[in-house]
Amino acid sequence: MYDVIVVGGSYAGMAAALQLARGRRSVCVIDAGQRRNRFASTSHGVLGQDGTAPSEIAGNAKAQLLRYPTVMWRDGTVVRAEKNEDSFTIHMEQEEILVAGRLVLATGVTDELPAIPGLAERWGQSVFHCPYCHGYELDRGPLGVLATGEASLHQALLIPEWGPTTFFTNGIVEPNDDQRKQLHARGVTLERELVTAITGNRATVQLQDGRSIALAGLFLASRVRPASPLAAQLGCAFADSPLGPFVKTDEAKQTSVAGVFACGDAARVAGNVTFAIADGVMAGLAAHRSLIFDRGAQQTAHGHNHVFRGIEQWLKVLENPERDKSQRPEEVIANLGLQPNDVVADIGAGTGYFAIRIAEAYPQVRVVAADAEQEMIDYLTTQSKERNLANLEPVTIDPARPELPVQANLALLVNTLHHIDDRVAYLTHLNKSMAPGARIAVIDYTIEAPEGPPTDYRIPAEAVRDELKQAGYALELDLKFLPNQYFMMFKQG
């Protein structure tokens, strides 16, 4: 589980993630690779980056962001988002499932362009929406504004700052007398003939009567729609604008859904790279502060009363093959030092990620799969029967006062301790169910790991050693082969 998942890896999303990373929070950025300005060769008006290719700006930003060890990057598309009682579940197109305490939507918008032949091919090259981004480089050449709606009149009055302007009404708008006077005062030529195509090296406008008007650049106020359905799925409120709907937020970029923040073009009436970055910074700061000051939901999520509802959901999370790359289950099991007739208690067994593997690999070892959730126990009971694992014994365990049906030689706690509030009392009570000379293996996330529970709920390795010592256990092995977790073996006495 991450502190925050940021959906959208363009300027707003990366800016949000950077603030969270600098706040030492675990962040996963999911990027579908569809930046809105990907059609443009250069980006202008961005302080310190004027004239730089958008891909270069984004590439440098990503490289800097990934220097932070708590940042994880996923390429892919999120198809569904769900709000749980105390977290958010993200479903990716590749069927991967991720969970986080907060969600930042930097999902952007899609420009809906008029269906005029030759227009889409020139989008970002000689057909634009923002004169502040592209107008200066047109060197005061002949310009045009193509009407798309009522906002086009405002654009037609603005564009003459960058060159002599023709306003192509194209049957979309008809200026009234006052508006015609305003256009005349700005030196705008009014052209009512329908546009049939855009041709030429730049933007030559072909008209229905056979005339053509060569331009250095053509501007239009494109209508936009959300590029992702996630905000709507989550129930976020939207606001309308002349250019299309956008996610409604407060000044801190908090949406109408608690724990969900939105930034960038998806949450603005209009935008550019600078606005997107600023929006992302604000959303990242607000998400970080909510993790600090709005702790009620997190206390539920990571205290020992955490509820893992929905076995199908947790199977996809806990049994995801991608987990094997960092969890290395076979290597972990090989280092447990198991002997025939040992009794192993997998505390917080969940879906049996380790318990089933141990039972299959060591038929002579009795494996007690202990968990506080009855749904997990029911699943493990079914698995033990279907797999014919007579040595796998699922048992329900009290989340505060663990008691086992048999004395164990080894207790395995993988990603379990950080859910427990009074760990010394828990471990001391567990010791009553341990055989003389028993061992306890603890695997949990390091403070610096790019994945895992919220940073505030991770336990430093030195604190684990101290708590096990108080419970009567001394460190026997400190293994270092797991990339995101410590793996320590303790022995009684």
Buried (B, 14 or more C-beta within 10 A) or exposed (E): BBBBBBBBBBBBBBBBBBBBBEBBBBBBBBBBEBBBBEBBEBBBBBEEBEEBEBBEBBEEBBEEBBEBBBBBBBEEBBBBBBBBEBBBBBBBEEEBBBBBBBBBBBBBBBBEBBEBEBBBEBBBBBBBBBBEBBBBEBEEBBBBBBBBBEBBBEBBBBBBBBBBBBBBBBEBBEBEEEBEEBBEEBEBBBBEBBBBBBBBEBBBBBBEEEEEBBBBBBBBBBBBEBBBEBBEBBEBEBEEBBBBBBBBBEEEBBBBBEBBBBBBBBBBBBBBBBBBBBBBBBBBBBBBEBBEEEEEBBBBBBBBEBEBEBBEBBBBBBBBEEBEEEBBBEEBBEBBEBEEEBBBBBBBBBBBBBBBBBBBBBEEBBBBBBBBBEBBBEBBBEBBEEEEBEBBBBBEBEBBEBEBEEEBBBBBBBBBBBBBEEBBBBBBBBBEBBBEEBBBBBBBBBBBBBBBBBBBBBBEBEEBBEBBEEBBBEBBEEBEEBEBBBBBBBBBE
